[in-house]
């Protein structure tokens, strides 16, 4: 599975959009981009995933560049409860293990 | 519709004892994954199981650790002769059939193991 690169930490003001970048320049055609987050001491939480097209759900939007070498997770109106570590993962389809990197620690400030 | 259930939530064991961690996947999920998270560290993959089969155990320590997912009942992660370094949060995740369209994992709340 392709590796990803994320900034170690980011700040965001409450109520503003949080844009979390991820680079995955070695992604291959059958690999999806997944995003999870882990709020302190809780189990990780799946957020969203995509292959080529941009995706949106009730939690977030995922923007994938046309060449698929990078993506951005957007939390449109960040709240204090969105403070967490966010993981960007690239994984092939099917039953393969998911490998978590270091992620981005997002601090949402009042 | 219960999520992934892990028990116990907290487990204290003395050095040398055995620890058994249980994980019941979501209804309809046939794949189980175990992860370990040491204090202030990231999630480390341990093992991937389907019913009665170990698919990938590349992250399991070679000694003292074992996992199973029997035909009936929860998945069990077993740690024999625990040592202080085994103190960590152990998370279980489940997903539907691998051949279906991609799904994210659903994680449980974890078991916090403390070895004293």
Interface residues (C-beta under 8 A of the other chain):
Chain A: X32 X34 X36 X38 X41 X42 X43 X44 X45 X46 X47 X48 X49 X91 X93 X94 X95 X96 X97 X98 X99 X100 X101 X102 X103
Chain B: X4 X31 X33 X35 X42 X43 X44 X45 X48 X50 X55 X56 X58 X59 X89 X91 X93 X95 X97 X98 X99 X101 X102 X104 X105 X106 X107 X108 X109 X110
